[in-house]
Amino acid sequence: MARAADQEPETATGAHGPATPEPAEPQEPRQPQDPAQEEPAGQPAKKRRPARVAIEWVTIVAVALVLALAARQWVFQTFSIPSESMVPTLDIGDRIVVQKLFWNWHDVKQGDIVVFARPPSDTQCTGPESDDLVKRVIALPGQTIYSAFGKVFVDGRQLPETYLPKPDPLGRPIPGASAQHPYKVPPGDFYVMGDNRAVSCDSRYWGPVKGDTIVGKVVLLLWRHGHPAWHVF
């Protein structure tokens, strides 16, 4: 028996002799790579160009400003308290946040603190010039109101007002109203008063405010006496 090491290698043959190998397909020449784009092996990728980073930051800041302006216009708005008419609830210089979105004047409840446009009939009051005022809602559309013995009565019952200062002089009584003939708030109107009744210029002077002039409801006392307050109403 012949050993495997003595065997001749087999070759493929054709009818006219050994088969010739087929020529390899031509390959496209490799384009030389830009040396600037080459990254050495094992080296981290290059940082983004400063111009691109700057553009990204400018875009982020611009979007943030647009969102902030949109939020101020339609969602929330901050106001500064210019007078003492709402003491002790709100003091001069306090910063408040007013909710404007997902809320309208039909949602106003008795006791809410609201911001509204200054009534055109406000010609008797002195104080800081402002296009907007802040007061507390005392009586809703259709309710009756009068004052007696320094207290306010709504629908014939004394209004519980734990937010008033101590002492809490009423100041000017509700004009043209008595227990026998209370004032009835017209439809769509709200009777508003300041918590500091003795000095507040409110519906006792210029009548109830129209619901469609209410800007929004005060939801947060943000800043007081130079410090964050974070008091939710």
Backbone torsions as a table, in degrees:
resi	resn	phi	psi	omega
1	MET	NA	133.3	-179.4
2	ALA	-77.9	143.8	178.6
3	ARG	-80.1	154.0	-177.7
4	ALA	-62.5	-28.2	-178.7
5	ALA	-71.2	-19.4	-177.6
6	ASP	-91.2	-5.0	-177.5
7	GLN	-77.7	141.8	177.7
8	GLU	-78.7	143.6	176.5
9	PRO	-66.1	143.5	-179.6
10	GLU	-82.4	140.7	176.1
11	THR	-126.6	145.5	178.2
12	ALA	-78.5	129.6	179.5
13	THR	-123.0	150.0	176.9
14	GLY	-106.7	-166.1	-178.7
15	ALA	-69.7	-25.9	-176.9
16	HIS	-117.0	20.2	177.1
17	GLY	125.2	-169.5	-177.7
18	PRO	-63.2	144.7	-179.7
19	ALA	-75.3	138.5	178.7
20	THR	-91.9	139.4	180.0
21	PRO	-67.2	143.5	179.4
22	GLU	-71.3	142.4	-179.3
23	PRO	-66.5	141.7	179.3
24	ALA	-70.5	146.4	179.8
25	GLU	-66.9	139.2	-179.8
26	PRO	-66.4	139.4	178.9
27	GLN	-104.8	143.3	179.6
28	GLU	-68.1	140.0	180.0
29	PRO	-63.3	138.9	-178.9
30	ARG	-73.4	129.2	-179.2
31	GLN	-74.2	136.4	178.8
32	PRO	-66.2	137.3	-179.1
33	GLN	-84.5	141.7	178.9
34	ASP	-62.8	123.2	-178.8
35	PRO	-57.0	-28.6	-178.6
36	ALA	-69.0	-23.7	-177.9
37	GLN	-92.3	-12.7	-179.5
38	GLU	-73.7	137.4	177.7
39	GLU	-116.6	123.6	179.5
40	PRO	-57.6	143.1	-179.9
41	ALA	-60.0	136.5	177.7
42	GLY	80.8	0.4	-179.8
43	GLN	-97.9	142.9	178.3
44	PRO	-68.6	156.7	-179.8
45	ALA	-62.9	149.1	-179.1
46	LYS	-67.6	151.0	178.0
47	LYS	-68.1	155.8	177.8
48	ARG	-64.8	151.2	-178.4
49	ARG	-65.0	143.3	-178.6
50	PRO	-56.1	-36.3	-179.0
51	ALA	-64.2	-39.7	-179.7
52	ARG	-68.4	-41.2	177.6
53	VAL	-61.4	-42.2	179.7
54	ALA	-63.0	-40.8	179.1
55	ILE	-63.4	-41.4	179.4
56	GLU	-62.7	-42.1	-179.4
57	TRP	-68.4	-39.1	177.5
58	VAL	-62.2	-40.5	178.8
59	THR	-63.9	-43.7	-179.8
60	ILE	-62.4	-44.9	-179.3
61	VAL	-65.1	-40.7	179.9
62	ALA	-63.3	-43.7	178.4
63	VAL	-63.5	-41.9	178.9
64	ALA	-61.7	-40.5	179.1
65	LEU	-65.8	-41.5	178.7
66	VAL	-62.0	-44.4	179.0
67	LEU	-64.3	-38.9	179.6
68	ALA	-65.1	-42.8	178.7
69	LEU	-65.6	-39.1	178.0
70	ALA	-65.1	-41.8	178.6
71	ALA	-62.6	-41.2	179.7
72	ARG	-66.1	-35.7	-175.0
73	GLN	-78.3	-38.7	-170.9
74	TRP	-121.7	-16.6	-173.9
75	VAL	-108.5	-69.0	-179.7
76	PHE	-131.6	153.7	175.8
77	GLN	-145.2	142.1	179.4
78	THR	-98.8	145.9	177.9
79	PHE	-133.8	154.4	175.5
80	SER	-109.1	137.0	-178.4
81	ILE	-82.2	120.3	-174.7
82	PRO	-94.8	-12.3	-174.4
83	SER	-139.1	178.1	-178.2
84	GLU	-100.1	19.2	-176.0
85	SER	-69.6	-17.1	-179.7
86	MET	-111.0	12.1	176.1
87	VAL	-63.8	139.3	6.3
88	PRO	-91.9	-3.2	-177.3
89	THR	-62.6	-46.3	179.2
90	LEU	-130.4	130.6	-177.7
91	ASP	-108.3	166.5	178.8
92	ILE	-59.7	131.6	179.1
93	GLY	88.7	-7.4	176.8
94	ASP	-63.3	147.3	175.4
95	ARG	-109.2	127.2	-178.5
96	ILE	-119.6	156.7	176.9
97	VAL	-112.5	129.9	-176.7
98	VAL	-113.4	128.7	177.7
99	GLN	-83.1	130.1	-178.5
100	LYS	-119.0	-31.8	-178.6
101	LEU	-92.1	153.3	-178.9
102	PHE	58.4	33.0	-179.2
103	TRP	-160.0	142.1	171.0
104	ASN	-146.0	175.4	-171.1
105	TRP	-66.2	-17.2	175.5
106	HIS	-68.5	-17.4	179.6
107	ASP	-90.6	0.1	-177.0
108	VAL	-64.4	136.2	177.9
109	LYS	-119.8	156.8	176.7
110	GLN	-61.0	130.8	-177.9
111	GLY	97.5	-13.4	177.5
112	ASP	-65.7	145.1	171.6
113	ILE	-98.2	125.3	-174.0
114	VAL	-127.6	156.0	171.8
115	VAL	-108.8	134.9	-176.7
116	PHE	-144.9	161.4	178.7
117	ALA	-69.2	141.2	-179.8
118	ARG	-57.9	127.6	-179.2
119	PRO	-64.2	143.5	178.0
120	PRO	-61.3	-26.8	-178.1
121	SER	-81.0	2.0	179.5
122	ASP	-78.1	83.6	-179.5
123	THR	-119.9	-5.1	-176.0
124	GLN	-98.8	-16.1	-170.4
125	CYS	-93.8	146.1	172.9
126	THR	-110.4	158.6	-179.7
127	GLY	144.1	-171.8	-178.7
128	PRO	-60.1	138.8	176.3
129	GLU	-76.0	125.3	-179.5
130	SER	-154.1	143.4	178.2
131	ASP	-78.0	-19.2	-177.5
132	ASP	-126.1	147.6	178.2
133	LEU	-123.5	158.0	176.9
134	VAL	-127.2	126.7	-179.8
135	LYS	-146.7	174.1	177.5
136	ARG	-101.8	139.8	178.2
137	VAL	-77.6	122.1	-177.6
138	ILE	-102.2	-40.9	-178.8
139	ALA	-137.6	141.1	-177.7
140	LEU	-94.4	169.0	177.8
141	PRO	-54.7	131.6	178.8
142	GLY	89.7	-13.9	178.6
143	GLN	-82.6	157.7	177.1
144	THR	-105.6	151.3	-176.2
145	ILE	-147.6	143.5	171.8
146	TYR	-158.5	169.6	177.8
147	SER	-125.8	147.5	178.2
148	ALA	-159.5	139.9	178.7
149	PHE	57.4	32.8	178.5
150	GLY	76.6	10.4	-179.1
151	LYS	-120.2	160.0	-179.9
152	VAL	-106.7	135.0	179.7
153	PHE	-120.0	131.7	178.4
154	VAL	-122.1	125.9	-176.4
155	ASP	54.1	37.0	174.8
156	GLY	84.6	-1.5	-178.1
157	ARG	-119.8	142.0	178.6
158	GLN	-63.5	134.3	-177.9
159	LEU	-79.7	120.9	176.3
160	PRO	-72.2	119.6	-173.9
161	GLU	-131.1	80.8	-179.3
162	THR	-73.2	-11.4	-176.8
163	TYR	-86.2	-5.9	-177.0
164	LEU	-73.7	154.0	177.8
165	PRO	-70.0	163.8	177.7
166	LYS	-116.8	118.9	-8.0
167	PRO	-70.4	171.8	-174.9
168	ASP	-128.5	69.5	178.6
169	PRO	-62.7	137.4	-177.0
170	LEU	-70.2	-32.4	-172.8
171	GLY	76.1	-136.5	-178.7
172	ARG	-65.3	129.1	176.9
173	PRO	-71.0	165.3	177.8
174	ILE	-69.0	117.5	-172.3
175	PRO	-71.4	145.4	174.6
176	GLY	64.4	27.3	-178.0
177	ALA	-139.6	142.2	177.7
178	SER	-148.4	174.9	178.9
179	ALA	-61.7	-35.9	179.8
180	GLN	-78.4	-31.4	-178.0
181	HIS	-134.5	74.1	-179.4
182	PRO	-70.7	160.5	177.4
183	TYR	-84.6	130.2	178.6
184	LYS	-100.8	123.9	-177.6
185	VAL	-70.9	126.7	-179.1
186	PRO	-64.1	158.5	177.0
187	PRO	-59.1	136.5	178.7
188	GLY	80.5	1.3	-179.9
189	ASP	-112.0	161.9	179.2
190	PHE	-137.1	134.5	177.3
191	TYR	-90.6	119.7	-175.0
192	VAL	-121.1	148.5	177.8
193	MET	-145.1	155.1	174.0
194	GLY	-82.5	153.6	179.1
195	ASP	-68.9	-29.5	178.2
196	ASN	-91.5	76.2	-168.7
197	ARG	-58.5	-32.0	-174.8
198	ALA	-65.2	-26.7	-176.5
199	VAL	-119.7	-7.3	-174.5
200	SER	-74.7	133.3	172.3
201	CYS	-100.4	113.6	-169.3
202	ASP	-146.0	-150.6	-176.2
203	SER	-62.0	-17.2	175.2
204	ARG	-66.8	-22.3	-177.9
205	TYR	-102.2	-40.6	-175.7
206	TRP	-124.4	16.7	173.2
207	GLY	79.7	-179.4	-178.8
208	PRO	-68.6	159.7	179.5
209	VAL	-100.5	148.6	177.6
210	LYS	-72.7	140.3	-179.3
211	GLY	-61.1	-35.1	-177.4
212	ASP	-76.9	-1.0	174.7
213	THR	-96.8	-2.9	179.9
214	ILE	-77.0	123.9	-178.3
215	VAL	-77.4	-42.4	-178.6
216	GLY	176.8	-179.9	-177.9
217	LYS	-104.7	136.0	176.7
218	VAL	-72.3	122.8	-177.3
219	VAL	-116.4	-15.7	-174.9
220	LEU	-152.4	132.8	167.0
221	LEU	-90.9	108.2	-171.4
222	LEU	-87.3	-38.2	-170.4
223	TRP	-143.5	134.8	178.7
224	ARG	-147.8	131.4	175.0
225	HIS	52.7	39.6	175.9
226	GLY	79.7	11.7	-178.6
227	HIS	-138.7	153.7	174.6
228	PRO	-61.5	141.1	-178.0
229	ALA	-110.7	-49.8	177.9
230	TRP	55.4	47.8	175.4
231	HIS	-100.7	121.8	-176.8
232	VAL	-92.6	133.7	177.0
233	PHE	-96.6	NA	NA
